[in-house]
Amino acid sequence: MEINWIIIAVVLVGAIALILYLIKNNQKDKKDATKFFNTDTTIRKESELDEDDEY
């Protein structure tokens, strides 16, 4: 049985490309998730006053 080095090389290059793509995509998603969770999503009613607002 002969090892076909061309097929092994193509599979390895494809696997490395997939890993790099997933790492890049994960970093982008991490930035989006961090931005989403750091934003103030509370809904205020107009009748509610802030603690610093004066009467």
Phi, psi and omega in degrees: 000125182260138179278129179266099185291334180293315180294318178298319180295318180296318179295317179295318178296318178297319180294318179295319178297320179295317179297316179296320178297316180294322178295315180297315181294323180294321178296320178295316179294326179295318178296316179296318180293319178297317179296318180297314184283340179273347179281151179277110184254009180287144180258123180257143174274152182294333182283342180281138178255148175288162178295328183272346182292141178267158182282000000 
